[in-house]
C-alpha cells in the first residue's frame, strides 16, 4: 500500500500548510482506495470512502475512469457498498461531467436491464459534455429502434438539460470588499511567481491579494452569512493584464459557491466589480464560471454649470464619487430589474451584465454548458429530423443597411457559424465563430489540460488549422517546479494534437520560443481568428484574442468560440518619423496622443484597434499589436499593403519550415498544412483573386485616432508613476513621458531587452550600439546589469549566421547553455551583459526578477507592481518601458540618457523605421 501511504504522508505535509488533501487524479491511487473500500475490515476504509466520493477529480482523468467503472459495478450489483446505493452511484455519475462517466451511463442506458436503463437515461438527459464517440453510440442505437436512445435524443432536442435547471434568483445581496484602488491586475489575484501551483487550486488560492485581505473576506462572510462578497477595483478596472483563469478561480474559491459537493475546490459564480468595469478578457473568464461582472461607475467626471469637464493642474479630469462602495457596504443586485440598489436607493442600471446570453451562463453555472448544450440540441434535432425549439436566447444579430464593414467585422462574418446565408453582421452582434489557430502557454497550460479533462475532451477539433503549446514562461529556470510540471503538460498536449515546444519523446531540441512570436508565425491568413492563453495573443495577421485557460480549452476541443463582434477604433498615421526614433516610440506616442485627443478617455478600452500600419512586416508590426493589451483593447488588427503581407507570409513560411526541419511536425502534418495554406494565400493575393484584407470605405468606427509622427521629437517612456499621489494613477500604462522628463539623472539599476516586444531587429540594434559605444569611448562598460532574452531560437541562429551574436558574446559575462540550464533563479546581478535563454524571462516575473526596489528600464510590456521588480520597505520597485536603444544606453550610463547622449549613441544605426503607407488601405 505504498501509493496510499504516500498519499497519507502528503496529506500530513499539506496540513502544515493549512491545506486539505490534494484532489485525486491518479487511477493507480484510486484503484488502491477502491480495494480498501471493498475490504470491509480495512483500517483505512472510512477515509477511503470519503476520498472516493468527495475528493476524486472528474472528467477524463485516469482516476475518473476508475471511479466510473466502480460505480457501474455498484449499479449492476457486482459490488455492494452499503454507503453507496445504486441511486447514489447514479448521482455521483451525474456530477462527473463527461468522458468515462458518459461511457458508463451509455453502457447502462443501452443495456438489457430496463429499470437500470431508465435510471441511466434520466441522468444522461442532464449531461451536455458528449463527443462524437458518445453521440455516435446514441445515434446507432436510435437507428436500431432502441426506445431509450430515442427518448434521450428527444430530450436533447428539447434541451431539457437546460430548461429543467432552476432559474437564477431575482436578486442577490452582496457585501463589498475593495481589493485595491486603481486598476487591479490579475497578477494581484494570481501572482505570476506562484504560477507553478495554479493546478493545485486550494494551494494557489493562498496567494490571492494578501493573507490580510483573505482574513478580511472571511470576516465579512462571517458577519454577512446570507450575502456574497463582491471584489471591487475602486477607481479602476478589474482584471487587467494577463488572461488568467486562475485569477477568477481564486476569486471564486474565496467568494463563490461550490460547483458540486463531490468536486473539490471548484467554485463558481464569483461577483466582481470595477469603477471602470471589468477587463474584457477577465469578464470572459467570469462568464466561464457563471459569475457576474459589474461596471459600477461609482466615480464620475466632475463638470461645471455648463457641462464642461473640470480638470486638475495636470489637465486630468477631476473625479467625484457618485456613490460609495466602501468595504462592508451592503448592496442589492436586482437581476429582475437589472438595477443596483443600496437599500431602496437605485444606484445604476446594470443591464449590460445581464444580457440574455449572460443570464444563460448564470443559470447553467458557466458558459461551457451553454456552448456544448447548443451543439447537442442541434445534433439531436438533426438526427430526429425535427425543428429544434427556440430554447436558448437567439444570437443578437445587428445589421445596418448600407453600412460597410470594418476589417474585424469582415473576419467575423467570414468565420461565423449558424447565421443565415447572405446575412451581414455589424458590431454588437453575438456570434459563434470557427477558430483557426490556438495557443496554450505553459503557466496556464496545466489549467487548460484540467479544463479539457473536465469537459471530457481527448483530441483537438479537426477544424483547427494549428495549435501550439509553449514553454516560454518557464524558460528561464529549469527548477524542480518546472521539471515536475512541464514534461507532464507537454505530453498531455502532444497527445491531444498540439505542436509542443518540448518533445515528450526527446527527439527534437527543446524550444522555449515566446508563444506570441510562434503564433505570429503560424498564423498564415489575415482572415484568421486566433485564441491564445495569454493577454498578449495579439497577432499582426488575423484578429487574435487573449483568453483564459478555459476558453483556450473550449477552442481546442470544439474549434469554436462565442463572443460579440466588438466595435473598432481606427488608427492612422501622418507626418514623418525622425531618423533617430525607434518604432517603439510610435507605439507609446499612440497611447499618449489618443488620451490627449479624447480628453483622457481611453477609447481603445474593450474595443478592437484597427491599425493601418501598411508598410511594416509582421515581425515589426507585432510591436504595435502586442502593446494593445496594455492599451486595454480587446484585440487589434493590422491593415497591410499586398506586398507587405506577402513578405510577412514568406517569412512565416520560412519559420514554420524550420520547425518542420527540427522534427516538430506531428503525424497529421499540421505544420506542412500551414505552409500549404500560406502558399495558397500568397497566390490569391498575387493574382488579385483575393487581395489583402481591408475595411470598407464606409465602415463605421467608434472613434478615429490620427497619430502625428511629427510630434514625436524624442524617445517615449511608459512610466509606472509609482509615487503619484492618486493611487489609481499608478501602474496604469497611461503615463507616457518623453525622455527629457528625466533630465538625464534618473538612476537605472537594471536593463532588460527581451520577451515578446522585441524582434530580430532589436537584437541587431543592441549589437550595433555596443560597437558604436566602443568606437566613441574606446571600451564598453556597464554601470548597470543588462539582461537580454531573445524571443526565439531562430533569431539566435540568424544572429549567429550574420555575425551579430559574436558581437554580443564579446561584451557578455554570461551566455545561456541549454545543456546546463539554470536550476535556480538569479538573485544578484553584476554590471555586465547577460545573454539569457530565449523566452519571457523578467517580463513574466514568475522565475527571474530584478532585485527588490530596483528601477528597471525594459522593453517589456509589464509595469505592474511586483511583476518585474518588487518593492522594499524604503523604495518602490519601478519598471519603466522604452525602446531597445534607450535600455542599452541606460545600462551603460547607469541612468537615463539625455537626448543628446541618445542621438549620439544611435548615430548611423538602422532603427525600426516607419513611414505610413501612401496607398489606399480601404476597399
Protein Blocks (a to p, Z undefined) as FASTA:
>chain_A
ZZmmmmmmmmmmmmmnopacdddfbfklmmmmmmmmmmmmbmklmmmmmmmmmmccehjb
fklmmmmmmmmmmmnopaccfklcfklmmmmmmmnopajlmmmmmmmmmmmblklmmmmm
mmmmmpcbdcfklmmmmmmmmmnopaklmmmmmmmmnommmmmpccddfbdcdddddfbg
cjddfklmmcfklmmmmmmmmlmmmmgoifklmmmmmmmmmmmmmbccddddehiaehia
jddfklmmmmmmmmmccfbfkbghiaehiacddfklpafklmmmmmmnopacddfklacc
dddfkopacddfkopacdddfbdcbehiacdddfknopacehjbcfbdcklmmcfklmmm
mmnopaklmmmmmmmmmmmmmmnopacddfbccddddddehiacdfklmmmmmmpghiae
hiacdehiacddddfbdcddfklmmmmmmmmmmnopabdcfkbmbdcddfklmmmpccfk
lmmmmmmmmmmmmmnopacfbafklmaccdfbdfklmmmmmpcbfkbccdddbfklccfe
djdddddfklmmmmmmnopacdddddddddddedjddfkbcfklmmmmmmmmmmmmnnop
afkgopacdddeklacfklmmmmmmmmmmnopabdcddddfklmmmmmmmmmmmmmmmmm
nopacfkommmmmmmmmmmmmmmmmnomagcddddfkbccfbdcdddfklmmbdcdddek
lmgfblmlgonlpaccdfklnnopaccfbdceedjlbcfklmmmmmmmmmmmmmmnopac
dfbdcddddfbfklmmmmmmnommmmmmmmpcbdcdfklccfbdcfbdcdddddddedjk
lmnopmbccdehiacddfbfbfcehilpccdfkbccddddddfklmmmmmmnopacdfkl
mmmmmgoiacddddddfbdfbZZ
